[in-house]
Amino acid sequence: MAGSDWEGLTMPSLFEELRPRTWGDVCGQHEALAKIKTLRPRGFGGRAFWISGPSGTGKSTIARLLAAEIADTWGTFEEDAKQLTPKEVEEIERRYRLRAMGKGGWGIIVNEAHGLSRPCVTHLLTVLERIPRHVMWIFTTTDAGLLKLCDGCLDAHPLLSRCTILNTKVNEIAFANVAHHAARTSGLDGAPFAAYLGLVRECKGNLRAVLGEVEAGRMRQ
């Protein structure tokens, strides 16, 4: 089939299609959501968040929902920690001196935060002390992120003391329920619930991987 014949046929993956759009859609992260709910009366702006947890447990989803509390899509941008430099942090600071369109806020999401360089961490220690009320910094990393920060040669506590810590966890029952429901509504079901629970364990609690297997017809028996 010619390349042009594929136009209009691209569909999001099952995982992206089911990615939570509201807090009520977030699956199996009761402790993190409880902490967020407690913080809500004081507002989310002017804060930094550090979100850690196993891969595929919703770190990016929670980060984007947090950013959406104060910023619209054009006021939210994601950076890879390894690409972030002190100069780029300074540019981000210059950018958010002005209010964004829409909600007026800025949400800066830094993924794979364990990859931050030592100079960048040093610079961020000052930046995170003076976050404007219309700005939010959000860092995401795996469980082992703190041990790997700056290749394991930097004490992470000064950085983390400036952040609100959120942890995502594997919730086998909740993840299996999501996968089972997704399979049924997509016509990909055919296995008992126990098989979905087994798939979650096989994928080490990575819901993204679980839904990828469902989408590939793994549970159609």
N, C-alpha and C positions, 0 to 999 in steps of 0.2 A: 504494500500500500504506500502510495506517495506520501511524503511528509505532510503536504497540505491537507491530505485526507483525514489526518488525525485531529485537525483543528476542531475545537468544540467538544472533543470526546474525553478530554482529561477530567477526571473526577478526583476529589480528595480521598486520601486513604481513609479506611474505617476509623482509625485512631483520630485523625484530624476532624473527621465528620462528627465524632462524638466528643471532641474536646469540650469541656465545660465552658459555657458562656456566662454563667452566673455562679455565685457562691453555693446556691442550693444544688447545683449539678456536681459539685466536687465530691469525689467518691473516696470514702474510707480514711479521711484525714481529720478526725474529730478533734484531736489535741491542737493541731495547728489552727483550725477554724475557731476553736474556743478562745485561743489567745488573740486572734484577729478581732473577734467579736468584743473582747474586753477592751481592746485598744480603740475601737471605733468612736466612742464618745469624745476622746481627745483629738481625733483626726489622724489621718495617715501622712499628711504632708509634713515636711521637715524631718523625716525619719530615714534611717537606713535599715534594711532588712537583710539578714543572712539566712538563706533557705538551703538546707542540706538534707540529703536522703538518698536512698538507692535509685538507680536509673529507672525511669519509667513509672515513678510514683506520684508525679504531678507537680514537680518543682516549677517548671516553666509555666504551667497553667496558673498556679497560685501567684507567681510573679506578675503575670500579665493581668490577672484580676486585681491585684493590688495596685498596679500602675493605673488601671482603668478607674480607680476610685477618684483620682485627681486629674487624669490626663486622657484626652482623646487619642485616637490612633496616631495622628500626626504629631502628638506630643510625647509619644512613647517610642523609644528606640533601644535596640539591643546591641550590645558589644561583646565580642569575644575577649576574655581576660588577657589572653596572650598577645592580642593586638593592641591592647590599651597601653598608652604611654602617658607620662606626666603632662606632656604637651597636649595630648588629646583630651585629658581630663580638664586642663585649663580651657580648651576650646568649648567643652561641654558647659563649663561654668559660665563662660561668656554668653553662650547661647541661652541659658536659662535665666539670665538677668532680666530678660523681658518675659512677659506672660505669653503662653502659647494660645493658639486659637481654641475656641470651644470652651472646655472646662477651665482653661487657663493654666493648668499644671503641666509639669514635665515628669515623666517616669523613665529612669535610666536603669536598664537591666543589664547586668554584667554576668554572662554565662561562663561556666567552668572557672569559677573564681579562684580555684587553687592554682591557676596559671598566671596570676598576677605577678609582675616583676617586683623585686625589692624596691626600686625607685618609685614605682607606681603606688605601692602600699604606703611608703613613707609620705608621699604627697597626699594620698587619700586620708591619712590620719588628720590632716589639717582640714581638708575639704569637708569631711563628715562631721566636723565640729560646728560647721556654720551652714547647714543646709537650710535654704529658704523654705518658708511654709508652703510654697506652691511646687516644691520639688521632692522627689522620692528616689533614693538609690536602692537597688535591689540586687543582691549577689546570690547566685545559685551555684551549688557544687555537690559532689557526691559525698557520701558518708566519710570517706577518707580524705576529703578536701583539706581539713585542717592540718593533717599530717604532711600533706604534699605542698602546702603553701610555700611558694618561692623555693621549690625543690626540697622542702623539708628543712630549710636552713634559717627560717624566720619564725619568731614567736608570734603566733596568731592572735594572742589575747588583746593587745592594744587595738587591733582592728575590730575584733568581735565585740569589745566592750562598747563600741560606738554603734552597734547594730542590735536590732531586735532579732533574736534567734528563733527560727521556725524549723521544725523537723518534719519531714514526710516519712511515712513508714509503709511497709508492705502490709496490706490488709487482704488476706487470701480470700475470705468469704465475699467481701465487697467486690473485689476485682473479678472473681468468678461469676458473680451475679451480673456485673456489667457485660462480661463476655457472653454469657448465656443469653441475656436480653438482646444484645447486638446480633448474635447469630440467628435468633428466632425472627427478629424483625427484618433481617436481610435475607431470609430464606437459606441460611447456611447451617441450620441446626440439624441434629440427628443423634446427638450423644447425650447421655445422662449428665446430670449436674456434677456428679463425682468426677467425670472426665474433664470438666472445665476447671475444677479445683486442682486436679492433677496437672493440667496445662499451666496454671498459674505457678505451681511449684517448680515445674520443669523450666519455666522461663524466669525463675528466681524473683518472682513478684514484679517483673517488668510488664506493666499493662500494655505498653506500646507493642512489645513483642507478642504478647498474648493475642491482641486484636489482629496483629499481622498474620498469625497462624489461622485465626478464625476466618479472616478475609480470604486466605489461600485455600479454604475448604477443608481445613484440618478436622473440623467437628461434623462434617457432613458424612454420616455413616449410613 
